[in-house]
Amino acid sequence: MIRLDGGVCSQCGRSPLDEVTLHVHHKSYIAGHKPWQYPYEMCHTLCSGCHAAEHGIIPPKFGWDFAGWDDLGSLVGSCECCGTGIRYSFLVSHPKWPSMEVGETCCDNLTSSEVASNFMESKRRYASRLKRFVSSMRWKEYSGGIHHIEHKRLVIRIGPVRDVLGIWLNGTLGKKRFNDCLSAKIAVFELLESGALHVYAEKHRKKRLTVIESRDRFAAFASSRYD
């Protein structure tokens, strides 16, 4: 069987040259059959590690699926595969082993993908864009603690509302309040990234147009009555 599989593990591809021991694994069992009485198609070659994983003795190294992620807020987690401290926990599942919460590298290795590294790269790019936005020279500071920026036809102003800060979009004051300017700028960035700020601006633009059209129609009606 080992010769038929080329003298390597059929899962990881390692051979005795890689200092592993090769075993013959039976894919299923037939009552009363001796180990050597099985046809070749019911067997394959595995190294000792892959063989142990196949029988549930150690966690499998292959065949895992990505099932989700969680932000723990800080390095309070621990990868259940390698023990490394983690902030972002990636959940992986396997039909022959309980689900595990692992770090970025172990997630990619177990799932044979780049799902975790792509996710983390996206987070890093997001953080970089956020830093550039809140520190941008396009923010203008005026007297009274007012911060002003124009972004893609949106006029955004952060200023005092009693004892806290509010955000004005094209002259309309939003409902959210903030204790400091940085928190307000972060909120503006998040709304821009999600597209919510443009949706809000378009909604109020249409509302203003409706008010103007209604006023014009009323003025025309009143003028015709007067005439």
N, C-alpha and C positions, 0 to 999 in steps of 0.2 A: 504493500500500500504506500509506503514511504517513497519507494522508487517511482511509483506511478505519479505521485504528486511532485516529482522533481527534487525530492530530498529537502523540501522546505515546508514550513507551516503554511497551510492553505489560508490562514487569516492574516497573519502579520508578515509572512514572507521570510521570516528568519530561518537560519539553518544551523547545524552544529558549528559552523565557522563563526557564528555569532555567540557561541558559548551557550546554546540552548539545547535541551533534550527534546527529541521528537517522539510523540506518542501517536497511536492510532485510536481515533475516537469513533465510537459507534453512534450514528445519528439517531438510531432507535434500537429497541431491543426486542428479541423474539424469544419467548419462553422455551427453555430447553436447549437453546443453541449455545455452543461453546464460542468463545471470542473469535476463534479462527474459522468458524463455520459461516460467517456472514459474507454475502457477495460484496464485491468492491464498491458498488454504487451506494451501499449503506454505510460506508466508512469514509473518513478523510483524515489527513495528517494535521496534527496540531502540536505546537510546542507546549511545554509543561505549563507555562503561564496561561496561554489561551485555553488549554484543556481544563485547568482549574477554574477559569472564568466560566467556561461552558457548563460546568457542573455546579456553579453557584458557590464555589469555595472562596473566590476573590471577585471583586467587581470586574465585569467585562470591560475590555479596552476598546471595543468597537460596537456599533449598532445602537448607539444612544441617539435620542431625539431631543431637540431643544423644546422646552415646554413653557418658558416664561422667564421674567427677570424681576428683581426688586432692588430698590435703592435703600440701603440700610442707614444712610445718613453719614456714616463715618466708618473707619476700619474696625468695626465691632464683630464682623463675621469671620468665619474660617472655612476655607475650601475643604469639603468633605473628601476630596480626592488626594490633595497634596498637603493640606494643613496650612497653606499660606493665608495670611490675613486679607480679608476682602471687604470692600464697601458695596460693590455691585455684585449681587448674587444671581447666578444663572441656574435655573432649574432644568435638569436633564432627566429623562426617563428611559427605562429599558425594560423589555418584557421579561427578562430573567433576573432583575435586581431592583431593589427599592429605589425610588427617585432620590437624587442627590442634589444639593446646592453647592455649586462649584464656582471657581473664578473664571476670568476671561480665557486664559490659556488652556486650562483643563476642559472648558466647555468646547472650544474649537477642536481640541485633540479628540475628545470622546465622540463628538458628532461628525468628525471629519469635514468640518465646514469652517467658515469665517464669520458665522453669525454673531458671536460675541465680540470679536475684534472689530467688525464693521460697526456694531452698536457703540462700542467705546470710542471709536474714531469719530462717529457722529456726535457723541457727547462732547468730545474734545473740541471739535469744530464749533459746536454751539457755544461752549464756554468762551472760545476765542472771539467769536462774533459779539457776544455779550460784553466782554471787556472793552472791545474797540468802540462799541456803541456808547456805553456809559461815560467813557473818557474822551469821546470825540470832540474835536475843536468846533464842530458845528453847533454844539450847545452854547448858547449865548446867555450870560448871566446879567440881569438888570437889577436895579435898585428894588428893595422890598423883598429880596429873596426869590425873584422870579427867574426861572430857567426856561429858555425858548429854543425850539429846534423846528426846522422845516424838513419833512421827509416825504418824498414822492407825493407831492401836492397836499400833504397833511401838515397843518400848522398845530404844533403841540406845545403846550405851555404848562409848566409845573409851578404852582404858587400857593401862598398861604390861604387857608380857609379856616378862619378863627385860629385855633391853637394847633392845627395840623396842616397837611398839604393835600391839594387836590390836583387833578389833571384836567386841562381844558383841551378839547379837540375841535379845531376850527371854530373856536369861540364858545363851544358848549361844554359846561362843567360836568364831569363824570361823577358817579356816586361813590367810588372808592376813595378812602382817605389813607394817608401815610404819615408815619412819624418822622421820616427823614427823606432827603432828596434822592439818595441812592436807591432806596426801596421803590420810590416812584419811577425812577428811570428804568429799573429792572422790570417793573410791571409794564411800562411802555414797550420795552423790547419784546417781552413775552407776547403781548397783544399784537405787535407788528409781525412777529414770527408766525403766529397762528393765523394771521389774516383777519382777526376779529376787529382790529382797529379800522381797517378799510371797510369792512361790512358795516360797522357802526357809523362811519362817516357817510357812506352811501345812503344808509337808512335815514339819517338826519337831513341829508341833502334833498332827498325826495320829499321828506316831510315839509321842508322849507318851501320847496317848489309848489307843493300842494296848497300851502297857506297863501303864497303869493298869487297863484292862479285863482284861488277862491276870492281873495281880496280884489283882484282885477275884475273878475266876473261881477262881483257885487258893485264895484265902482261903475262898470259899464251899465248895469241894470239901473242903478240909481240915477245915472246921467240920462238914460233914455226916459225914465219916469219924469225927470225934471223938464226935459225938452218937450 
